[in-house]
Amino acid sequence: MRTLFRAVGVYFKNDDEDIIGDGAAKSILAALHDAHVAFTLECAKTMAANAGGTSFVEELTRTSRGMTDATTSLLKAAASGAREGRSKRVKMSVGRVWESTKKFQAMPKTATAAVAARLMRCATFVKDVSEELGEVGVDAEDAAPVGLDEDDLRYCDDDFDEEEIDVVKSLATYARACIALLKALILPTVKEKSAKLEALEPIVEACGEFQSAVEEIGAGAYPPQEMEELAENIAKALECGRRMYECVRDAEIGDAATTEALEIFQAASEVASNVVKNKL
């Protein structure tokens, strides 16, 4: 299809009024139409073959819809009149279609890989929380950066009292355990190709909830610290972590490393929860 996209771009690069009636032009557009129909049928076959992989089907649906929209835009641009700025519209549409084909190259190739990709996106946000919490209280001498005025909404170490710093440090340790758990759960989904998808798919929803809970913990670590909310989110993250582990276990791709990571995470959750509850 890329060859046809390029051909349309080349053929319609000039604003010739009569070009749309040219037999060669009609042939190129017809070929593009037929190729897109074949592409749509291939997507449908792929979706049917991966019906149990909800994440994969959603990724393919979103990506193919983007390419369909771009192709439709290109056909409309090619069929427009010269006075409507056809050549410029065609050039822009070809670029849009070309970008849509790149997304297919970046797409996960299997249903299990699609699950792994979604987990890794969640892990990126959790990692950000972990790194942010890890920076609090590291260098007290540089606690108040030069250039911040009293209306600046960013926090520095001077905004925390001693007890609040202790809570943040405990939560930073906890956040690192969250990352370690995610890494241990994601690795089998990357390595294994024979996971039981029906058992594995629910991990995506659980991981999204896990991410939200950890982000709430990260936000709650800043003054004023609401200990009750922190405790609730730690408990929520723990429940989600266990659900994720069960998904990997039931999909029969777990190993000793995933079990160990869960145990470490559970211990870290208990420590963080006790620290927070002791401040109530």
KERONU-388693 format. One line per 2 residues: number of its first residue (from 1); for each residue x, y, z of N, C-alpha, C, O. Coordinates in steps of 0.02 Angstrom, whole numbers, padded with zeros to 5 digits. Example, Ala and Ser with C-alpha at 12.3 -4.5 7.8 and 13.67 -1.06 7.14 Angstrom:
REM residues 2
1 = 00660/-00284/00390/00615/-00225/00390/00660/-00165/00390/00712/-00166/00423 | 00642/-00112/00354/00684/-00053/00357/00645/00002/00394/00670/00057/00402
***
This chain:
REM residues 280
1 = 00041/-00061/00000/00000/00000/00000/00043/00063/00000/00023/00115/-00027 | 00101/00059/00030/00144/00118/00030/00163/00140/-00041/00167/00200/-00055
3 = 00173/00091/-00085/00189/00107/-00154/00132/00145/-00187/00144/00193/-00224 | 00071/00124/-00173/00013/00157/-00202/00004/00227/-00173/-00015/00274/-00208
5 = 00017/00234/-00108/00012/00301/-00077/00061/00349/-00111/00044/00406/-00127 | 00121/00323/-00122/00172/00365/-00154/00152/00383/-00225/00162/00439/-00248
7 = 00122/00334/-00261/00100/00346/-00330/00046/00399/-00334/00047/00442/-00378 | -00001/00397/-00286/-00054/00448/-00285/-00023/00516/-00272/-00042/00566/-00304
9 = 00025/00519/-00227/00057/00583/-00211/00094/00612/-00271/00092/00672/-00283 | 00127/00569/-00308/00165/00591/-00367/00118/00612/-00423/00127/00665/-00455
11 = 00066/00572/-00436/00022/00584/-00492/-00020/00647/-00483/-00036/00682/-00531 | -00038/00662/-00421/-00081/00719/-00408/-00042/00778/-00378/-00071/00819/-00342
13 = 00022/00781/-00393/00061/00835/-00363/00049/00903/-00396/00066/00954/-00367 | 00020/00903/-00457/00005/00965/-00491/-00070/00978/-00491/-00110/00932/-00486
15 = -00088/01042/-00496/-00158/01061/-00496/-00186/01064/-00568/-00211/01116/-00589 | -00181/01009/-00603/-00207/01004/-00671/-00282/00990/-00667/-00303/00941/-00637
17 = -00322/01033/-00698/-00395/01027/-00694/-00420/00961/-00723/-00469/00933/-00699 | -00386/00937/-00776/-00412/00879/-00813/-00386/00812/-00787/-00406/00760/-00812
19 = -00342/00814/-00737/-00308/00752/-00717/-00356/00700/-00687/-00345/00640/-00694 | -00409/00724/-00653/-00455/00677/-00621/-00493/00635/-00672/-00517/00580/-00655
21 = -00499/00660/-00734/-00533/00622/-00786/-00486/00576/-00824/-00508/00538/-00867 | -00423/00580/-00809/-00373/00538/-00843/-00381/00465/-00823/-00391/00449/-00764
23 = -00375/00421/-00871/-00383/00349/-00858/-00332/00323/-00809/-00348/00281/-00767 | -00269/00346/-00814/-00216/00323/-00768/-00231/00344/-00697/-00219/00307/-00650
25 = -00257/00405/-00689/-00274/00429/-00622/-00329/00386/-00591/-00324/00366/-00533 | -00380/00372/-00631/-00434/00329/-00606/-00408/00260/-00588/-00430/00229/-00539
27 = -00361/00236/-00628/-00332/00169/-00615/-00294/00167/-00549/-00299/00119/-00511 | -00255/00220/-00536/-00217/00223/-00474/-00263/00226/-00413/-00252/00191/-00364
29 = -00316/00267/-00418/-00363/00272/-00362/-00402/00207/-00352/-00416/00188/-00295 | -00419/00174/-00407/-00453/00110/-00402/-00409/00057/-00369/-00432/00017/-00328
31 = -00345/00058/-00387/-00297/00010/-00358/-00289/00023/-00283/-00284/-00024/-00244 | -00288/00087/-00265/-00282/00104/-00194/-00345/00081/-00156/-00340/00054/-00101
33 = -00402/00091/-00186/-00465/00068/-00156/-00464/-00007/-00145/-00481/-00032/-00091 | -00444/-00045/-00197/-00442/-00118/-00193/-00392/-00142/-00140/-00405/-00189/-00103
35 = -00335/-00108/-00137/-00284/-00126/-00087/-00310/-00114/-00017/-00296/-00153/00029 | -00347/-00060/-00009/-00374/-00046/00058/-00428/-00096/00077/-00433/-00115/00136
37 = -00468/-00118/00030/-00518/-00169/00044/-00483/-00234/00067/-00504/-00266/00114 | -00428/-00252/00031/-00390/-00312/00050/-00360/-00304/00120/-00359/-00351/00159
39 = -00336/-00244/00134/-00307/-00230/00200/-00361/-00237/00254/-00347/-00266/00307 | -00421/-00212/00242/-00476/-00216/00290/-00494/-00289/00303/-00505/-00309/00361
41 = -00497/-00329/00250/-00513/-00400/00258/-00459/-00437/00298/-00473/-00480/00339 | -00396/-00418/00286/-00341/-00449/00323/-00345/-00431/00397/-00332/-00473/00440
43 = -00363/-00369/00412/-00371/-00348/00482/-00427/-00388/00515/-00420/-00410/00572 | -00482/-00398/00478/-00538/-00437/00506/-00517/-00509/00520/-00537/-00536/00572
45 = -00479/-00538/00476/-00455/-00607/00486/-00409/-00610/00547/-00413/-00657/00587 | -00366/-00561/00554/-00319/-00559/00610/-00357/-00552/00676/-00340/-00584/00726
47 = -00408/-00509/00676/-00448/-00500/00736/-00484/-00565/00755/-00487/-00584/00814 | -00510/-00600/00705/-00545/-00663/00718/-00498/-00715/00746/-00516/-00754/00789
49 = -00436/-00716/00720/-00386/-00765/00743/-00362/-00750/00813/-00337/-00795/00847 | -00369/-00687/00835/-00346/-00667/00901/-00405/-00643/00945/-00398/-00597/00985
51 = -00462/-00676/00935/-00523/-00654/00969/-00516/-00653/01045/-00549/-00613/01078 | -00474/-00697/01073/-00465/-00699/01145/-00419/-00645/01172/-00415/-00634/01232
53 = -00385/-00611/01126/-00338/-00559/01147/-00368/-00490/01142/-00359/-00455/01093 | -00405/-00471/01193/-00441/-00407/01193/-00394/-00348/01181/-00410/-00303/01142
55 = -00337/-00347/01214/-00290/-00292/01207/-00263/-00287/01136/-00257/-00232/01108 | -00248/-00345/01106/-00222/-00346/01038/-00275/-00321/00989/-00260/-00280/00945
57 = -00337/-00344/00996/-00391/-00324/00952/-00404/-00249/00958/-00417/-00216/00908 | -00401/-00222/01019/-00412/-00151/01029/-00357/-00110/00996/-00370/-00058/00966
59 = -00294/-00134/01003/-00238/-00099/00971/-00245/-00100/00895/-00235/-00049/00862 | -00262/-00158/00867/-00270/-00164/00795/-00328/-00122/00770/-00323/-00091/00717
61 = -00383/-00121/00807/-00441/-00081/00788/-00424/-00007/00786/-00441/00027/00738 | -00390/00017/00837/-00372/00088/00840/-00323/00106/00784/-00330/00158/00752
63 = -00274/00063/00772/-00223/00077/00721/-00252/00074/00651/-00238/00117/00610 | -00293/00023/00638/-00323/00016/00571/-00373/00072/00558/-00379/00095/00501
65 = -00409/00095/00610/-00456/00150/00601/-00418/00214/00582/-00442/00253/00540 | -00360/00223/00611/-00320/00282/00594/-00297/00280/00522/-00298/00331/00487
67 = -00278/00220/00498/-00257/00214/00429/-00316/00222/00381/-00308/00251/00328 | -00374/00196/00400/-00434/00203/00359/-00453/00276/00351/-00469/00299/00296
69 = -00452/00313/00407/-00469/00384/00405/-00420/00422/00360/-00439/00466/00322 | -00355/00405/00366/-00304/00439/00326/-00312/00423/00252/-00305/00467/00209
71 = -00328/00360/00236/-00337/00340/00166/-00398/00374/00136/-00396/00397/00079 | -00452/00378/00174/-00513/00413/00151/-00498/00486/00137/-00521/00514/00087
73 = -00459/00516/00181/-00440/00586/00171/-00399/00595/00107/-00407/00644/00071 | -00355/00547/00093/-00314/00550/00033/-00357/00544/-00030/-00347/00581/-00078
75 = -00404/00498/-00030/-00448/00489/-00087/-00490/00552/-00100/-00500/00572/-00157 | -00515/00581/-00047/-00555/00642/-00054/-00512/00699/-00081/-00534/00739/-00122
77 = -00450/00703/-00057/-00405/00756/-00081/-00390/00748/-00155/-00389/00797/-00192 | -00378/00685/-00176/-00362/00672/-00246/-00421/00687/-00292/-00412/00707/-00349
79 = -00481/00677/-00265/-00542/00687/-00306/-00566/00759/-00305/-00614/00776/-00340 | -00533/00802/-00267/-00554/00872/-00263/-00530/00911/-00323/-00488/00887/-00361
81 = -00556/00970/-00332/-00537/01012/-00388/-00472/01048/-00376/-00451/01058/-00319 | -00440/01068/-00431/-00376/01103/-00426/-00383/01168/-00387/-00338/01187/-00349
83 = -00439/01202/-00397/-00450/01266/-00362/-00461/01256/-00287/-00460/01305/-00249 | -00473/01195/-00267/-00481/01181/-00195/-00415/01164/-00162/-00413/01139/-00106
85 = -00360/01178/-00197/-00294/01164/-00169/-00278/01090/-00167/-00250/01065/-00118 | -00295/01055/-00222/-00288/00982/-00222/-00216/00959/-00208/-00206/00916/-00166
87 = -00168/00986/-00243/-00099/00962/-00236/-00075/00968/-00164/-00042/00922/-00138 | -00091/01024/-00131/-00071/01033/-00061/-00106/00984/-00015/-00076/00956/00031
89 = -00171/00973/-00028/-00210/00927/00013/-00186/00855/00004/-00182/00816/00052 | -00169/00838/-00058/-00144/00770/-00072/-00077/00759/-00036/-00066/00707/-00006
91 = -00034/00809/-00040/00032/00803/-00007/00024/00793/00068/00058/00750/00097 | -00020/00831/00099/-00031/00824/00171/-00062/00756/00188/-00044/00725/00238
93 = -00108/00734/00145/-00142/00670/00158/-00094/00611/00151/-00098/00563/00188 | -00050/00615/00101/00000/00562/00092/00044/00557/00154/00060/00502/00177
95 = 00064/00614/00181/00104/00614/00242/00068/00584/00300/00097/00547/00341 | 00003/00599/00305/-00038/00572/00359/-00044/00496/00353/-00039/00459/00402
97 = -00056/00472/00291/-00062/00400/00281/00004/00365/00296/00006/00312/00326 | 00059/00396/00274/00125/00367/00285/00139/00358/00360/00165/00307/00381
99 = 00120/00408/00399/00129/00403/00471/00086/00348/00501/00106/00314/00549 | 00026/00338/00473/-00018/00286/00499/00011/00216/00486/00000/00170/00526
101 = 00048/00208/00431/00078/00142/00417/00135/00128/00466/00148/00070/00482 | 00168/00180/00490/00222/00170/00539/00195/00142/00604/00229/00103/00638
103 = 00133/00161/00621/00103/00136/00683/00092/00061/00680/00093/00027/00731 | 00080/00035/00620/00072/-00037/00613/00138/-00073/00626/00139/-00126/00657
105 = 00192/-00043/00604/00258/-00073/00616/00274/-00075/00690/00309/-00120/00713 | 00249/-00025/00728/00264/-00022/00800/00215/-00063/00841/00224/-00071/00901
107 = 00162/-00089/00809/00111/-00126/00846/00138/-00192/00874/00180/-00223/00842 | 00113/-00214/00932/00131/-00280/00958/00111/-00333/00907/00059/-00328/00875
109 = 00153/-00384/00899/00140/-00434/00847/00097/-00492/00871/00070/-00529/00830 | 00091/-00500/00936/00049/-00554/00963/00004/-00527/01018/00014/-00472/01044
111 = -00047/-00567/01035/-00093/-00546/01087/-00058/-00539/01155/-00074/-00494/01193 | -00012/-00584/01169/00026/-00580/01232/00069/-00518/01234/00075/-00485/01285
113 = 00100/-00502/01177/00142/-00442/01173/00101/-00379/01182/00125/-00329/01209 | 00037/-00380/01159/-00006/-00322/01168/-00021/-00310/01242/-00023/-00253/01264
115 = -00030/-00364/01279/-00040/-00358/01351/00023/-00328/01383/00019/-00283/01425 | 00081/-00354/01363/00145/-00330/01391/00154/-00256/01377/00178/-00219/01419
117 = 00135/-00234/01316/00143/-00163/01298/00101/-00118/01343/00124/-00065/01363 | 00040/-00140/01359/-00002/-00100/01402/00025/-00098/01474/00022/-00046/01507
119 = 00052/-00154/01496/00081/-00155/01563/00142/-00109/01566/00153/-00075/01617 | 00181/-00108/01513/00241/-00066/01513/00223/00008/01513/00259/00049/01542
121 = 00167/00026/01481/00145/00095/01484/00127/00115/01555/00143/00170/01578 | 00092/00070/01590/00075/00083/01660/00139/00089/01702/00144/00132/01746
123 = 00186/00044/01688/00248/00043/01727/00286/00109/01720/00320/00131/01767 | 00281/00141/01662/00315/00206/01652/00290/00258/01701/00330/00296/01729
125 = 00224/00260/01712/00196/00309/01759/00214/00292/01831/00229/00337/01871 | 00213/00228/01847/00232/00207/01915/00305/00224/01928/00323/00246/01983
127 = 00347/00214/01878/00418/00230/01884/00428/00305/01896/00472/00324/01935 | 00388/00347/01863/00393/00419/01874/00378/00437/01947/00411/00479/01977
129 = 00327/00404/01975/00309/00416/02045/00367/00396/02090/00385/00432/02137 | 00395/00337/02076/00451/00312/02117/00510/00360/02115/00540/00374/02167
131 = 00527/00384/02056/00585/00430/02050/00571/00497/02084/00616/00526/02115 | 00510/00521/02079/00492/00585/02109/00496/00581/02185/00523/00626/02218
133 = 00469/00527/02213/00472/00519/02286/00543/00509/02310/00562/00531/02365 | 00583/00476/02269/00652/00463/02288/00695/00525/02291/00749/00525/02321
135 = 00672/00580/02260/00710/00642/02259/00697/00686/02320/00735/00731/02336 | 00642/00672/02355/00624/00714/02414/00671/00698/02472/00681/00640/02490
137 = 00700/00750/02501/00742/00741/02559/00813/00717/02545/00850/00701/02591 | 00831/00714/02481/00898/00688/02464/00952/00739/02480/01004/00720/02506
139 = 00939/00803/02465/00989/00854/02477/00956/00914/02511/00931/00959/02477 | 00956/00914/02575/00922/00967/02613/00952/01036/02601/00916/01086/02607
141 = 01018/01040/02584/01050/01104/02573/01022/01140/02512/01023/01201/02508 | 00996/01100/02464/00968/01129/02403/00892/01127/02405/00859/01124/02353
143 = 00865/01129/02466/00793/01119/02474/00752/01175/02442/00698/01162/02416 | 00776/01237/02444/00739/01293/02416/00775/01321/02356/00818/01364/02363
145 = 00760/01297/02295/00794/01318/02235/00787/01393/02224/00735/01422/02237 | 00841/01424/02200/00840/01496/02186/00793/01508/02128/00791/01471/02079
147 = 00754/01561/02133/00710/01579/02078/00637/01562/02089/00595/01583/02050 | 00621/01525/02142/00551/01509/02156/00521/01563/02200/00551/01583/02250
149 = 00462/01588/02180/00430/01638/02222/00377/01605/02266/00366/01545/02261 | 00345/01645/02307/00299/01617/02356/00236/01589/02324/00199/01550/02356
151 = 00222/01608/02261/00163/01582/02227/00178/01519/02186/00133/01491/02155 | 00240/01497/02185/00258/01438/02146/00227/01376/02179/00231/01367/02239
153 = 00195/01334/02138/00159/01276/02164/00203/01215/02174/00180/01165/02202 | 00266/01219/02152/00310/01161/02161/00333/01156/02234/00337/01206/02270
155 = 00347/01094/02254/00369/01082/02323/00445/01074/02325/00476/01050/02277 | 00474/01096/02380/00544/01082/02393/00548/01053/02464/00498/01052/02500
157 = 00606/01031/02484/00613/00997/02547/00592/01039/02607/00570/01012/02658 | 00599/01105/02602/00579/01149/02657/00504/01147/02671/00482/01168/02724
159 = 00466/01122/02623/00393/01118/02631/00372/01059/02675/00314/01055/02695 | 00420/01013/02689/00405/00954/02730/00435/00962/02799/00491/00986/02807
161 = 00397/00941/02850/00428/00937/02916/00461/00869/02923/00457/00828/02878 | 00492/00857/02980/00531/00795/02988/00488/00732/02983/00508/00683/02951
163 = 00429/00734/03013/00385/00675/03011/00361/00662/02939/00355/00605/02918 | 00347/00716/02903/00323/00708/02833/00379/00680/02789/00366/00640/02745
165 = 00440/00701/02802/00497/00673/02764/00503/00598/02777/00517/00560/02731 | 00494/00578/02839/00498/00506/02856/00444/00467/02818/00457/00412/02794
167 = 00385/00495/02813/00331/00462/02776/00349/00456/02702/00340/00403/02672 | 00375/00510/02674/00394/00509/02603/00448/00457/02589/00445/00421/02540
169 = 00498/00454/02634/00551/00405/02624/00524/00333/02626/00546/00290/02588 | 00477/00321/02671/00446/00255/02674/00407/00241/02611/00409/00185/02585
171 = 00371/00291/02585/00333/00282/02524/00378/00274/02464/00360/00239/02416 | 00436/00306/02465/00484/00297/02410/00509/00226/02407/00516/00197/02352
173 = 00523/00197/02465/00544/00127/02468/00488/00082/02442/00499/00034/02406 | 00427/00099/02463/00368/00061/02441/00359/00065/02365/00345/00015/02332
175 = 00368/00125/02337/00360/00135/02264/00411/00094/02225/00396/00070/02171 | 00472/00087/02252/00522/00046/02219/00500/-00027/02217/00513/-00063/02169
177 = 00467/-00049/02271/00441/-00118/02273/00385/-00126/02221/00377/-00180/02192 | 00346/-00073/02209/00293/-00075/02158/00323/-00086/02089/00298/-00125/02050
179 = 00377/-00050/02076/00411/-00057/02011/00440/-00127/02004/00434/-00158/01951 | 00470/-00152/02057/00500/-00219/02055/00446/-00272/02040/00458/-00319/02003
181 = 00387/-00263/02071/00332/-00309/02058/00311/-00307/01985/00302/-00359/01954 | 00303/-00247/01958/00282/-00241/01888/00333/-00272/01841/00314/-00307/01794
183 = 00397/-00261/01854/00449/-00290/01812/00444/-00367/01813/00450/-00399/01761 | 00434/-00394/01872/00430/-00467/01878/00369/-00495/01843/00371/-00551/01818
185 = 00314/-00457/01842/00253/-00481/01810/00254/-00470/01735/00225/-00509/01697 | 00287/-00417/01713/00290/-00402/01641/00337/-00449/01604/00322/-00470/01548
187 = 00393/-00467/01635/00443/-00509/01602/00414/-00573/01573/00430/-00588/01515 | 00373/-00611/01609/00346/-00673/01579/00301/-00659/01519/00298/-00700/01473
189 = 00266/-00602/01518/00223/-00587/01462/00264/-00570/01400/00240/-00577/01343 | 00325/-00547/01410/00369/-00531/01354/00403/-00595/01328/00411/-00604/01268
191 = 00422/-00638/01374/00459/-00699/01355/00414/-00754/01329/00432/-00790/01282 | 00355/-00762/01360/00312/-00819/01343/00264/-00803/01286/00237/-00748/01283
193 = 00254/-00850/01242/00209/-00842/01185/00146/-00885/01192/00101/-00881/01150 | 00144/-00926/01243/00089/-00974/01248/00046/-00963/01310/00019/-01010/01338
195 = 00040/-00900/01331/00000/-00885/01390/-00074/-00898/01376/-00097/-00890/01320 | -00110/-00917/01428/-00182/-00925/01423/-00213/-00855/01426/-00218/-00825/01479
197 = -00234/-00830/01368/-00254/-00761/01363/-00315/-00744/01406/-00318/-00690/01435 | -00363/-00789/01410/-00422/-00774/01450/-00404/-00762/01523/-00437/-00722/01557
199 = -00352/-00795/01546/-00330/-00786/01615/-00286/-00723/01622/-00286/-00690/01673 | -00249/-00707/01568/-00201/-00652/01571/-00233/-00584/01559/-00212/-00535/01591
201 = -00282/-00579/01515/-00310/-00515/01495/-00332/-00471/01554/-00321/-00410/01551 | -00363/-00498/01607/-00385/-00455/01663/-00328/-00417/01696/-00341/-00371/01735
203 = -00266/-00437/01683/-00209/-00403/01715/-00205/-00330/01691/-00179/-00287/01727 | -00230/-00317/01630/-00226/-00249/01603/-00268/-00201/01645/-00246/-00147/01664
205 = -00330/-00222/01661/-00373/-00180/01703/-00344/-00173/01773/-00345/-00118/01802 | -00320/-00228/01801/-00291/-00226/01868/-00230/-00181/01870/-00219/-00145/01919
207 = -00190/-00182/01817/-00130/-00141/01815/-00148/-00067/01809/-00114/-00024/01838 | -00201/-00051/01772/-00224/00018/01767/-00246/00044/01835/-00231/00101/01853
209 = -00281/00003/01873/-00303/00022/01940/-00243/00028/01987/-00241/00071/02031 | -00194/-00016/01978/-00133/-00015/02017/-00096/00051/02005/-00074/00084/02052
211 = -00091/00070/01942/-00058/00133/01924/-00093/00192/01956/-00060/00236/01984 | -00159/00193/01953/-00198/00248/01983/-00186/00253/02058/-00178/00308/02085
213 = -00185/00195/02091/-00174/00195/02163/-00105/00221/02181/-00097/00261/02228 | -00054/00200/02143/00014/00222/02157/00021/00298/02143/00056/00333/02180
215 = -00011/00321/02090/-00009/00393/02075/-00043/00433/02131/-00019/00488/02149 | -00097/00407/02159/-00130/00441/02215/-00085/00442/02276/-00084/00490/02314
217 = -00048/00387/02286/00000/00384/02342/00054/00437/02332/00073/00472/02379 | 00079/00442/02270/00130/00492/02255/00105/00562/02268/00141/00603/02296
219 = 00043/00577/02247/00015/00644/02258/00002/00656/02332/00011/00711/02357 | -00020/00603/02367/-00036/00609/02438/00024/00616/02483/00018/00631/02543
221 = 00084/00604/02455/00145/00609/02495/00163/00681/02509/00203/00695/02554 | 00134/00728/02471/00149/00798/02480/00103/00830/02532/00046/00808/02540
223 = 00127/00881/02566/00086/00913/02618/00023/00945/02588/00025/00970/02532 | -00032/00944/02624/-00041/00909/02688/-00054/00834/02677/-00098/00816/02638
225 = -00017/00793/02710/-00024/00721/02701/-00087/00695/02736/-00094/00702/02797 | -00131/00665/02697/-00192/00636/02725/-00179/00561/02736/-00183/00522/02688
227 = -00164/00542/02797/-00143/00474/02812/-00197/00422/02796/-00182/00367/02774 | -00259/00441/02808/-00313/00393/02795/-00317/00376/02720/-00326/00318/02701
229 = -00311/00428/02679/-00312/00417/02606/-00252/00377/02583/-00258/00333/02540 | -00194/00392/02612/-00134/00355/02594/-00143/00281/02612/-00125/00237/02572
231 = -00170/00268/02670/-00180/00198/02692/-00229/00162/02645/-00219/00104/02628 | -00281/00197/02623/-00330/00167/02578/-00299/00151/02510/-00313/00099/02481
233 = -00257/00195/02486/-00226/00183/02420/-00172/00129/02423/-00162/00093/02375 | -00138/00125/02479/-00089/00070/02487/-00126/00003/02487/-00104/-00045/02457
235 = -00183/00001/02522/-00223/-00060/02523/-00250/-00077/02454/-00253/-00135/02434 | -00270/-00025/02417/-00296/-00035/02349/-00241/-00062/02303/-00252/-00108/02265
237 = -00182/-00033/02308/-00126/-00056/02267/-00107/-00127/02284/-00090/-00167/02240 | -00111/-00145/02348/-00095/-00213/02369/-00145/-00262/02338/-00126/-00315/02313
239 = -00209/-00244/02340/-00261/-00287/02312/-00250/-00295/02236/-00258/-00350/02210 | -00233/-00241/02202/-00221/-00245/02130/-00158/-00286/02115/-00157/-00324/02066
241 = -00107/-00278/02155/-00045/-00316/02146/-00058/-00391/02151/-00031/-00430/02112 | -00099/-00410/02198/-00116/-00481/02206/-00156/-00506/02146/-00146/-00562/02123
243 = -00202/-00464/02122/-00242/-00483/02063/-00197/-00493/02002/-00207/-00540/01964 | -00149/-00448/01993/-00103/-00455/01936/-00063/-00519/01941/-00054/-00555/01892
245 = -00040/-00534/02001/-00002/-00596/02011/-00045/-00657/01995/-00021/-00704/01963 | -00107/-00656/02016/-00152/-00712/02003/-00163/-00722/01929/-00169/-00778/01905
247 = -00166/-00667/01891/-00175/-00671/01819/-00116/-00707/01787/-00125/-00751/01745 | -00055/-00687/01806/00005/-00718/01779/00008/-00792/01799/00027/-00835/01759
249 = -00010/-00805/01861/-00010/-00875/01885/-00060/-00917/01847/-00045/-00972/01824 | -00121/-00891/01840/-00174/-00929/01806/-00161/-00936/01731/-00185/-00983/01700
251 = -00122/-00890/01704/-00104/-00895/01633/-00047/-00944/01622/-00027/-00959/01565 | -00022/-00970/01678/00032/-01021/01678/00097/-00996/01647/00132/-01032/01612
253 = 00113/-00932/01662/00177/-00905/01640/00217/-00878/01699/00271/-00848/01689 | 00191/-00887/01759/00227/-00864/01818/00284/-00911/01836/00287/-00967/01812
255 = 00329/-00887/01878/00385/-00928/01900/00404/-00907/01972/00369/-00868/02004 | 00460/-00934/01996/00482/-00919/02064/00495/-00844/02073/00484/-00817/02127
257 = 00519/-00812/02019/00536/-00740/02024/00473/-00698/02035/00474/-00649/02073 | 00418/-00717/02003/00356/-00678/02012/00328/-00688/02082/00302/-00641/02112
259 = 00334/-00749/02107/00310/-00762/02176/00352/-00724/02226/00325/-00696/02274 | 00417/-00724/02216/00461/-00688/02262/00447/-00613/02260/00447/-00580/02312
261 = 00436/-00586/02200/00422/-00514/02193/00357/-00496/02230/00353/-00443/02261 | 00307/-00539/02225/00244/-00527/02261/00255/-00526/02335/00229/-00483/02370
263 = 00295/-00573/02361/00307/-00577/02433/00344/-00514/02457/00328/-00487/02510 | 00392/-00491/02418/00429/-00430/02436/00382/-00369/02435/00384/-00327/02479
265 = 00340/-00367/02384/00291/-00312/02377/00242/-00312/02436/00227/-00259/02463 | 00219/-00370/02455/00172/-00375/02511/00204/-00351/02576/00173/-00318/02617
267 = 00268/-00370/02585/00304/-00348/02646/00313/-00272/02645/00305/-00239/02697 | 00330/-00244/02587/00339/-00172/02581/00273/-00136/02593/00272/-00082/02622
269 = 00219/-00165/02570/00152/-00136/02580/00135/-00133/02654/00107/-00084/02678 | 00152/-00186/02689/00138/-00189/02761/00177/-00136/02798/00151/-00102/02843
271 = 00241/-00129/02780/00284/-00079/02813/00257/-00009/02800/00250/00031/02847 | 00242/00007/02737/00217/00073/02720/00150/00087/02754/00137/00142/02778
273 = 00108/00036/02755/00042/00044/02787/00049/00058/02861/00013/00100/02888 | 00095/00023/02895/00106/00033/02966/00133/00103/02981/00112/00135/03029
275 = 00178/00127/02938/00207/00194/02946/00151/00246/02943/00146/00291/02984 | 00109/00238/02892/00054/00286/02882/00003/00282/02939/-00019/00334/02965
277 = -00017/00222/02957/-00067/00214/03009/-00043/00239/03077/-00083/00263/03117 | 00022/00235/03089/00050/00259/03152/00047/00335/03157/00055/00364/03211
279 = 00037/00368/03100/00032/00442/03099/-00040/00466/03107/-00052/00526/03114 | -00087/00419/03107/-00157/00438/03112/-00172/00466/03183/-00229/00485/03197
***
